[in-house]
Amino acid sequence: EVYAHYAGLDPDTLLQPGYTTIEPWVTITRENNPGHVVTEAPIFVFHSTEDELIPAALSEIMVQRMCGNGQVVERVATPAGSHGLATGPAYQAAFDWIQARFAGTPAPSTCP
Protein backbone atom coordinates (compact mmCIF):
# COMPACT_ATOMS: atom_id res chain seq x y z
CA GLU A 1 0.00 0.00 0.00
CA VAL A 2 2.85 2.38 0.79
CA TYR A 3 4.49 1.81 -2.59
CA ALA A 4 1.19 2.29 -4.38
CA HIS A 5 0.56 5.54 -2.53
CA TYR A 6 3.91 7.10 -3.48
CA ALA A 7 4.43 5.44 -6.88
CA GLY A 8 3.22 8.38 -8.94
CA LEU A 9 4.92 11.14 -6.94
CA ASP A 10 7.95 13.01 -8.17
CA PRO A 11 10.83 12.33 -5.70
CA ASP A 12 11.75 16.02 -5.83
CA THR A 13 8.47 16.80 -4.07
CA LEU A 14 9.36 14.45 -1.21
CA LEU A 15 12.91 15.59 -0.41
CA GLN A 16 13.53 19.29 -0.31
CA PRO A 17 16.97 20.92 0.02
CA GLY A 18 17.72 21.80 3.62
CA TYR A 19 15.37 19.24 5.14
CA THR A 20 18.08 18.32 7.65
CA THR A 21 17.72 21.77 9.21
CA ILE A 22 13.92 21.65 9.60
CA GLU A 23 12.09 19.99 12.48
CA PRO A 24 10.95 17.32 12.93
CA TRP A 25 13.58 16.02 10.49
CA VAL A 26 16.54 17.26 12.56
CA THR A 27 15.38 15.18 15.53
CA ILE A 28 14.28 12.19 13.45
CA THR A 29 17.61 12.07 11.59
CA ARG A 30 19.58 12.25 14.85
CA GLU A 31 17.43 9.59 16.56
CA ASN A 32 17.96 7.21 13.62
CA ASN A 33 21.71 7.69 13.57
CA PRO A 34 23.38 5.33 16.09
CA GLY A 35 26.05 6.30 18.56
CA HIS A 36 24.47 9.32 20.22
CA VAL A 37 23.36 7.58 23.42
CA VAL A 38 25.89 6.25 25.92
CA THR A 39 24.99 2.89 27.42
CA GLU A 40 26.21 1.32 30.65
CA ALA A 41 27.07 -1.83 28.72
CA PRO A 42 30.18 -1.88 26.55
CA ILE A 43 29.70 -2.21 22.81
CA PHE A 44 31.47 -4.36 20.23
CA VAL A 45 31.51 -3.34 16.55
CA PHE A 46 32.80 -5.69 13.87
CA HIS A 47 33.13 -4.49 10.29
CA SER A 48 34.70 -6.16 7.30
CA THR A 49 36.90 -3.78 5.35
CA GLU A 50 35.78 -5.74 2.27
CA ASP A 51 32.10 -4.97 2.84
CA GLU A 52 30.78 -3.78 -0.52
CA LEU A 53 27.37 -2.79 0.84
CA ILE A 54 28.21 -0.67 3.89
CA PRO A 55 31.59 1.09 3.79
CA ALA A 56 33.77 0.45 6.84
CA ALA A 57 34.31 4.20 7.11
CA LEU A 58 30.72 4.53 8.35
CA SER A 59 31.32 2.36 11.41
CA GLU A 60 34.53 4.31 12.05
CA ILE A 61 32.56 7.57 12.08
CA MET A 62 30.00 6.05 14.43
CA VAL A 63 32.66 4.70 16.79
CA GLN A 64 34.48 8.05 16.84
CA ARG A 65 31.17 9.67 17.84
CA MET A 66 30.66 7.03 20.54
CA CYS A 67 34.19 7.54 21.85
CA GLY A 68 33.63 11.29 21.97
CA ASN A 69 30.54 10.66 24.10
CA GLY A 70 32.48 8.47 26.54
CA GLN A 71 31.09 5.10 25.42
CA VAL A 72 33.22 2.01 26.06
CA VAL A 73 33.43 0.55 22.56
CA GLU A 74 35.74 -1.80 20.71
CA ARG A 75 35.78 -1.71 16.91
CA VAL A 76 37.36 -4.48 14.89
CA ALA A 77 37.82 -3.67 11.21
CA THR A 78 39.43 -6.48 9.26
CA PRO A 79 39.23 -8.05 5.81
CA ALA A 80 36.59 -10.69 6.47
CA GLY A 81 34.84 -10.95 3.13
CA SER A 82 31.83 -9.30 1.57
CA HIS A 83 28.82 -8.10 3.54
CA GLY A 84 27.25 -11.56 3.63
CA LEU A 85 30.41 -13.60 3.98
CA ALA A 86 31.60 -11.53 6.94
CA THR A 87 28.76 -12.81 9.12
CA GLY A 88 30.68 -15.96 10.08
CA PRO A 89 33.83 -14.17 11.29
CA ALA A 90 31.68 -11.44 12.87
CA TYR A 91 29.60 -14.00 14.77
CA GLN A 92 32.72 -15.73 16.10
CA ALA A 93 34.38 -12.46 17.11
CA ALA A 94 31.22 -11.28 18.88
CA PHE A 95 30.81 -14.63 20.62
CA ASP A 96 34.41 -14.54 21.87
CA TRP A 97 33.97 -10.92 23.01
CA ILE A 98 30.80 -11.74 24.97
CA GLN A 99 32.39 -14.84 26.50
CA ALA A 100 35.26 -12.68 27.75
CA ARG A 101 32.77 -10.31 29.44
CA PHE A 102 31.06 -13.25 31.17
CA ALA A 103 34.48 -14.50 32.27
CA GLY A 104 35.04 -11.16 34.01
CA THR A 105 37.56 -9.69 31.60
CA PRO A 106 36.96 -5.93 31.36
CA ALA A 107 35.77 -4.73 27.98
CA PRO A 108 38.60 -3.31 25.89
CA SER A 109 38.17 0.01 24.15
CA THR A 110 39.64 1.14 20.85
CA CYS A 111 38.95 4.77 21.74
CA PRO A 112 42.02 7.00 21.78
Steps between C-alpha positions, in 0.01 A plus 500: 500500500785738579664443162170548321437825685835656405552334160379794294670776700803687377788432747592869487172578676589265786855614580562870510844663533575588860265244652771408751464845656120488539317334788386233545763370256796624707384292797390201292833488314697518826285234671553262206875548495667264752767597747342802666389326820753367750410164650622343823586185307811495283452467126677285242504602132629265232533620142657333201720738305388304192132577557368619164159599636584712805838676490718436805554875527141533624560283806821695564303826503244348735766365736682835505169662600449236770853551631444875512191437713694281744361163388713191564521354150731265315504509120658223298546581132661219305480343155236236566325474166199665344199620697343154509816296535619707796216372718692185596815679621285773658292244690812327633666827601184618677459165674860509625456862614183418696659190653787716625251737669329206673842375610556834674752647259440876476381620162783642291457832326647613170431863589807723504 
